[in-house]
């Protein structure tokens, strides 16, 4: 039996997501590091302005910070994972947790990634989740409405991205076809061609970051393949900025690699929910489903 670790992306971050870590010394070291990089007391900032957590420039590094902090507490308490898998910005965080990036390098990279993506398109962009429609209808809808598939979550679960003013019309069209649509709390069209201008900037940032081979494999978001080298990691991280993420393939790879217990590092439990639906034979929970990280670690230990 093997353990898989999940690092989710944007959409479920909250201003109080660091509260459970107040008494966790390894986590506090990570939080202080992020404060220093951002030049701001993040806890105080979020208390004053909780809505700021929605801004892409802050959301990306803070999600990575949360996952690094949670992993700093959990790593000594858990069996060695078989693999890490990250969703969107979570894929970058997964490389930090897997030992391919120093913590400070990871947070600085997340800041530079977010800034490059914010500058990629002058007009506002965003993402829209669609469900209940299969790929042929989604492809036709994208052509008609001028949007692109950003993430494949299942046979009838997709995320599309594009210019923000096109998304309401896309949602109406999906509903008219019998599907459902949910706007996502993401202010950029991640994983679409609109983000292509950000790649050159992030490529330079990756070159400066000292990315190395992960101690534990990480699944590539675009196809679910296992990444073992720093060169592969850089290529996949660059590609996923402007190419669709195939999370369905990642879920299948987790199963094929023998993961029968999976823990999601937060924020939220969206990836756990997708795995429960697609792979019911796997025991999967999110740390946010427990009172604290020690409860999550105890649940993992009971599965063996």
Number of C-alpha atoms within 10 A of each C-alpha: 10 17 23 22 26 27 29 29 25 21 16 18 21 18 18 12 18 20 9 14 18 10 9 14 13 16 23 17 13 20 23 15 15 22 14 12 15 15 9 12 13 19 18 10 13 16 12 11 11 14 11 16 19 19 15 21 20 17 24 28 24 24 28 31 25 23 24 27 24 23 22 19 19 19 13 10 16 15 14 13 18 17 25 29 30 25 25 25 24 25 26 28 33 32 32 24 28 22 16 27 23 16 21 17 19 26 27 17 23 27 22 21 26 23 18 20 25 21 13 18 17 8 11 13 20 20 28 24 20 23 20 16 18 15 15 9 14 24 13 11 20 17 11 11 16 14 25 24 26 27 26 20 23 18 12 15 20 25 25 26 30 28 19 18 12 15 23 15 12 23 21 13 17 20 16 10 13 10 19 17 20 14 16 16 16 20 19 27 30 29 26 23 18 22 22 20 16 22 20 12 15 23 16 11 18 21 10 11 17 14 21 18 21 21 14 19 23 30 27 27 27 24 17 20 16 21 21 17 16 17 12 14 26 19 13 21 22 18 18 26 27 21 22 24 28 21 27 22 19 23 21 14 19 28 18 10 15 15 21 19 23 24 24 26 30 26 23 21 20 15 24 21 14 18 23 14 11 15 16 10 12 17 18 26 23 23 22 17 14 13 10 12 22 14 13 22 20 12 18 20 13 7 11 10
